[in-house]
Amino acid sequence: MRFRDRAEAGRELAGLLSDLQDQGALTDPLVLALPRGGIAVAEPVARALGAPLDVLIVRKIGAPHHQEFAVGALVGDDPPLYNAGTLDRLGLTEESMAPVVERERKELRRREERYRAGRPAPDPAGRTVIVIDDGLATGATARAALRHVRRRRPAHLVLAVPVGAPDSLDLLSAEADTILCPHRPAAFSAVGQWYEDFEQLTDAEVLAALQLHRA
């Protein structure tokens, strides 16, 4: 199984979530996408549900000398969420990671300003919040995103991804009220392997989708 692109993956999720909406399970939905890839998946969902769409920006925190190796994640003004075991194995401490966190928080704020242009983030309190990404590998960014939303008291919290690693999905079971993932292949190494077209979205494409479904 491979999706042609993120839009196709989003249409599959849209169908499943529309069924839940028809059953009365998605009251006052708000769709939050993890950009940039999650936007292309979330746009068909927002359209099908008639729901507002916004971004939830999560920055991976990379090891100081190997930025691609994530040791944690950062959302909004929340404290960094670290994988304590990974920090220990690399001989790192939260104090030693402070310069990396400061740099990533600056980039996070830059992107929030770019995508929101000064608009406040929508309030998830009392709503059904659907957090969407284009796939789930380790689950580190999804965990940070879900905890960020949970602290803002949604009525129901949904994680929806088209494809994900089974073990990682299991580890997130306590973080969301509902996890919707139609494809859970046992042989999972990276999200991109499940897409024929996995080109990164441009900022212009992200902004266009947000303009169509502004919260």
Sine and cosine of phi, psi and omega as CSV:
sin_phi,cos_phi,sin_psi,cos_psi,sin_omega,cos_omega
0.00,0.00,0.83,-0.56,0.13,-0.99
-0.66,-0.75,0.67,-0.74,0.09,-1.00
-0.98,0.18,0.56,-0.83,0.08,-1.00
-0.89,0.45,-0.70,0.71,0.03,-1.00
-0.32,-0.95,-0.05,-1.00,-0.04,-1.00
-0.92,0.39,-0.53,0.85,0.01,-1.00
-0.89,0.45,-0.66,0.75,0.04,-1.00
-0.89,0.46,-0.68,0.73,0.04,-1.00
-0.88,0.48,-0.64,0.76,0.02,-1.00
-0.91,0.42,-0.60,0.80,0.02,-1.00
-0.91,0.41,-0.58,0.82,0.05,-1.00
-0.91,0.41,-0.71,0.70,0.06,-1.00
-0.89,0.46,-0.63,0.78,-0.01,-1.00
-0.86,0.51,-0.66,0.75,0.03,-1.00
-0.89,0.45,-0.69,0.73,-0.01,-1.00
-0.92,0.39,-0.66,0.75,-0.01,-1.00
-0.95,0.30,-0.53,0.85,0.08,-1.00
-0.89,0.45,-0.62,0.79,0.07,-1.00
-0.87,0.48,-0.68,0.73,0.03,-1.00
-0.91,0.42,-0.62,0.78,0.04,-1.00
-0.90,0.44,-0.65,0.76,0.02,-1.00
-0.89,0.45,-0.47,0.88,0.02,-1.00
-1.00,0.09,0.03,1.00,0.01,-1.00
0.99,0.17,0.31,0.95,-0.09,-1.00
-1.00,-0.04,-0.11,0.99,-0.05,-1.00
-0.83,-0.56,0.99,0.14,-0.04,-1.00
-0.99,0.14,0.79,-0.61,0.05,-1.00
0.75,0.66,0.89,0.45,-0.11,-0.99
-0.96,0.30,0.57,-0.82,0.13,-0.99
-0.76,-0.64,0.82,-0.58,-0.02,-1.00
-0.98,-0.17,0.83,-0.56,0.05,-1.00
-0.89,-0.46,0.86,-0.51,-0.05,-1.00
-0.97,-0.25,0.61,-0.79,0.13,-0.99
-1.00,0.03,0.95,-0.32,-0.06,-1.00
-0.98,0.19,0.39,-0.92,0.12,0.99
-0.99,-0.11,-0.49,0.87,-0.10,-1.00
-0.86,0.50,-0.57,0.82,-0.03,-1.00
-0.91,0.41,-0.39,0.92,-0.01,-1.00
-0.89,0.46,-0.70,0.71,-0.04,-1.00
-0.92,0.39,-0.48,0.88,0.08,-1.00
-0.98,0.21,-0.63,0.78,-0.10,-1.00
-0.97,0.25,-0.45,0.89,-0.08,-1.00
-0.87,0.49,-0.72,0.69,0.07,-1.00
-0.89,0.45,-0.50,0.86,0.03,-1.00
-0.92,0.38,-0.75,0.66,0.01,-1.00
-0.86,0.51,-0.65,0.76,0.01,-1.00
-0.90,0.44,-0.71,0.71,-0.04,-1.00
-0.92,0.39,-0.59,0.81,-0.05,-1.00
-1.00,0.03,-0.17,0.99,-0.11,-0.99
0.90,0.44,0.59,0.81,-0.12,-0.99
-0.94,-0.34,0.48,-0.88,0.12,-0.99
-0.93,0.37,0.45,-0.89,-0.02,-1.00
-0.81,-0.59,0.73,-0.68,0.10,-0.99
-0.63,-0.78,0.13,-0.99,0.01,-1.00
-0.99,-0.14,0.51,-0.86,0.18,-0.98
-0.81,-0.59,0.98,-0.21,-0.15,-0.99
-1.00,0.06,0.84,-0.55,0.04,-1.00
-0.86,-0.51,0.75,-0.66,0.05,-1.00
-0.94,-0.34,0.78,-0.62,0.13,-0.99
-0.95,0.33,0.60,-0.80,0.08,-1.00
-0.98,-0.21,0.93,-0.38,-0.05,-1.00
-1.00,-0.03,0.42,-0.91,0.09,-1.00
-0.87,0.50,0.59,-0.81,-0.11,-0.99
-0.79,0.61,-0.62,0.78,-0.06,-1.00
-0.95,-0.31,0.21,0.98,0.01,-1.00
-0.41,-0.91,0.98,0.22,-0.16,-0.99
-0.86,0.50,-0.43,0.90,-0.01,-1.00
-0.97,0.25,-0.24,0.97,-0.01,-1.00
-1.00,-0.05,0.97,-0.24,-0.10,-0.99
-0.98,0.21,0.72,-0.69,0.08,-1.00
-0.90,-0.43,-0.07,1.00,0.01,-1.00
-0.02,-1.00,-0.16,-0.99,-0.03,-1.00
-0.53,-0.85,0.35,-0.94,-0.12,-0.99
-0.69,-0.73,0.72,-0.69,0.05,-1.00
-0.70,-0.71,0.75,-0.66,0.09,-1.00
0.78,0.62,-0.70,-0.71,0.05,-1.00
-0.99,-0.13,0.18,0.98,0.00,-1.00
-0.91,0.41,0.45,-0.89,0.14,-0.99
-0.88,0.48,0.47,-0.88,0.05,-1.00
-0.86,0.51,0.61,-0.80,0.09,-1.00
-0.96,-0.27,0.93,-0.36,-0.07,-1.00
-0.97,-0.23,0.42,-0.91,0.26,-0.96
-1.00,0.01,0.98,-0.20,-0.12,-0.99
-0.86,0.51,-0.62,0.79,0.00,-1.00
-0.89,0.45,-0.63,0.78,0.01,-1.00
-0.93,0.38,-0.67,0.75,0.05,-1.00
-0.85,0.53,-0.71,0.70,-0.02,-1.00
-0.88,0.47,-0.70,0.71,-0.05,-1.00
-0.89,0.45,-0.53,0.85,-0.03,-1.00
-1.00,-0.04,0.00,1.00,-0.01,-1.00
0.94,0.35,0.51,0.86,-0.03,-1.00
-0.96,-0.26,0.39,-0.92,0.10,-1.00
-0.80,-0.60,0.27,-0.96,0.05,-1.00
-0.88,0.47,-0.56,0.83,0.02,-1.00
-0.91,0.42,-0.67,0.75,-0.02,-1.00
-0.94,0.34,-0.36,0.93,0.00,-1.00
-1.00,0.06,-0.09,1.00,-0.10,-0.99
-0.82,0.57,-0.68,0.73,0.03,-1.00
-0.89,0.45,-0.60,0.80,0.03,-1.00
-0.91,0.41,-0.69,0.72,0.00,-1.00
-0.88,0.47,-0.68,0.74,0.01,-1.00
-0.87,0.48,-0.68,0.74,0.01,-1.00
-0.90,0.43,-0.69,0.72,-0.03,-1.00
-0.94,0.35,-0.56,0.83,0.02,-1.00
-0.92,0.38,-0.60,0.80,0.07,-1.00
-0.89,0.46,-0.67,0.74,0.02,-1.00
-0.92,0.39,-0.62,0.78,0.04,-1.00
-0.87,0.50,-0.73,0.69,-0.01,-1.00
-0.92,0.40,-0.59,0.81,0.04,-1.00
-0.88,0.48,-0.68,0.73,-0.01,-1.00
-0.94,0.34,-0.61,0.79,0.05,-1.00
-0.87,0.49,-0.67,0.74,0.03,-1.00
-0.92,0.40,-0.63,0.78,0.00,-1.00
-0.89,0.45,-0.71,0.71,-0.10,-1.00
-1.00,0.09,-0.49,0.87,-0.06,-1.00
-0.98,-0.21,-0.35,0.94,0.02,-1.00
0.79,0.62,0.69,0.72,0.06,-1.00
1.00,0.01,-0.18,0.98,0.04,-1.00
-0.94,0.35,0.62,-0.79,0.06,-1.00
-0.95,0.32,0.42,-0.91,0.09,-1.00
-0.92,0.39,0.59,-0.81,0.02,-1.00
-0.91,0.42,0.52,-0.85,-0.01,-1.00
-1.00,0.07,0.88,-0.47,-0.02,-1.00
-0.99,0.11,-0.06,1.00,-0.10,-1.00
-0.85,0.53,0.79,-0.62,0.06,-1.00
0.97,0.24,0.08,1.00,-0.05,-1.00
-0.94,-0.33,0.26,-0.96,0.22,-0.97
-1.00,0.10,0.91,-0.43,-0.04,-1.00
-0.96,-0.29,0.81,-0.59,-0.02,-1.00
-0.93,-0.37,0.94,-0.34,0.02,-1.00
-1.00,-0.03,0.81,-0.59,-0.13,-0.99
-0.80,-0.60,0.69,-0.72,0.18,-0.98
-0.70,-0.71,0.14,-0.99,-0.04,-1.00
-0.99,0.14,-0.07,1.00,0.05,-1.00
0.20,-0.98,0.14,-0.99,-0.05,-1.00
-0.68,-0.74,0.88,-0.47,0.02,-1.00
-0.98,-0.21,-0.99,0.15,0.02,-1.00
-0.99,0.11,-0.45,0.89,-0.04,-1.00
1.00,0.05,0.06,1.00,-0.07,-1.00
-0.90,0.44,-0.73,0.69,-0.01,-1.00
-0.94,0.33,-0.61,0.79,0.02,-1.00
-0.89,0.45,-0.66,0.75,0.01,-1.00
-0.87,0.49,-0.72,0.69,0.02,-1.00
-0.89,0.47,-0.67,0.74,0.00,-1.00
-0.89,0.45,-0.72,0.70,-0.04,-1.00
-0.91,0.42,-0.66,0.76,0.02,-1.00
-0.92,0.40,-0.60,0.80,0.05,-1.00
-0.87,0.49,-0.73,0.69,-0.01,-1.00
-0.93,0.36,-0.67,0.74,-0.05,-1.00
-0.84,0.54,-0.62,0.79,0.00,-1.00
-0.91,0.42,-0.26,0.97,-0.01,-1.00
-0.99,-0.17,0.26,0.97,0.21,-0.98
0.86,0.51,0.83,0.56,0.16,-0.99
-0.94,0.35,0.41,-0.91,0.08,-1.00
-0.94,0.33,-0.58,0.81,-0.03,-1.00
-0.48,-0.88,0.72,-0.69,-0.07,-1.00
-0.88,-0.47,0.84,-0.54,-0.06,-1.00
-0.88,-0.47,0.71,-0.70,0.22,-0.98
-0.96,-0.28,0.83,-0.55,-0.01,-1.00
-0.81,-0.59,0.88,-0.48,0.07,-1.00
-0.69,-0.72,0.58,-0.81,-0.03,-1.00
-0.94,0.34,-0.53,0.85,-0.08,-1.00
-0.51,-0.86,0.58,-0.81,-0.02,-1.00
-0.33,-0.94,0.35,-0.94,0.05,-1.00
-0.96,0.28,0.82,-0.58,-0.09,-1.00
-0.81,0.58,-0.71,0.70,-0.03,-1.00
-0.89,0.46,-0.66,0.75,0.00,-1.00
-0.92,0.40,-0.63,0.78,0.05,-1.00
-0.89,0.46,-0.66,0.75,0.02,-1.00
-0.88,0.48,-0.63,0.77,-0.03,-1.00
-0.93,0.36,-0.31,0.95,0.00,-1.00
-0.99,-0.10,0.04,1.00,-0.13,-0.99
-0.85,0.52,-0.50,0.86,-0.01,-1.00
-1.00,0.07,-0.12,0.99,-0.09,-1.00
-1.00,0.00,-0.35,0.94,-0.02,-1.00
-0.76,-0.64,0.41,-0.91,0.07,-1.00
-0.97,0.26,-0.56,0.83,0.02,-1.00
-0.66,-0.75,0.72,-0.69,0.14,-0.99
-0.89,-0.46,0.86,-0.51,-0.01,-1.00
-0.93,-0.38,0.93,-0.38,0.01,-1.00
-0.55,-0.84,0.99,-0.17,-0.10,-0.99
-0.94,0.35,-0.38,0.93,-0.06,-1.00
-0.81,-0.59,0.87,-0.48,-0.06,-1.00
-0.77,-0.63,0.93,0.36,-0.07,-1.00
-0.92,0.39,0.67,-0.75,0.00,-1.00
-0.91,0.41,-0.62,0.78,-0.01,-1.00
-1.00,-0.01,0.99,0.11,-0.08,-1.00
-0.87,-0.49,0.85,-0.53,0.04,-1.00
-0.87,-0.49,-0.59,0.81,0.00,-1.00
-0.40,-0.91,0.49,-0.87,-0.02,-1.00
-0.87,0.50,-0.66,0.75,-0.09,-1.00
-0.87,0.49,-0.40,0.92,-0.03,-1.00
-0.92,0.38,-0.25,0.97,-0.06,-1.00
-0.99,-0.17,0.21,0.98,0.03,-1.00
-0.77,-0.64,0.70,-0.71,0.13,-0.99
-0.95,0.31,-0.66,0.75,0.04,-1.00
-0.90,-0.43,0.94,-0.34,-0.02,-1.00
-0.85,-0.53,0.52,0.85,0.03,-1.00
-0.90,0.44,0.62,-0.78,0.02,-1.00
-0.94,0.35,0.62,-0.78,0.07,-1.00
-0.96,0.28,0.46,-0.89,0.11,-0.99
-1.00,0.03,0.30,-0.95,0.09,-1.00
-0.86,0.50,-0.58,0.81,0.00,-1.00
-0.89,0.46,-0.63,0.77,0.02,-1.00
-0.93,0.38,-0.63,0.78,0.06,-1.00
-0.88,0.47,-0.74,0.67,-0.03,-1.00
-0.89,0.45,-0.60,0.80,0.02,-1.00
-0.90,0.43,-0.67,0.74,0.02,-1.00
-0.91,0.42,-0.66,0.75,0.01,-1.00
-0.91,0.41,-0.60,0.80,0.01,-1.00
-0.89,0.45,-0.60,0.80,-0.02,-1.00
-0.93,0.36,-0.55,0.84,-0.14,-0.99
-0.78,-0.62,0.68,0.74,-0.10,-0.99
-0.89,0.46,0.71,-0.70,0.01,-1.00
-0.95,0.30,0.00,0.00,0.00,0.00
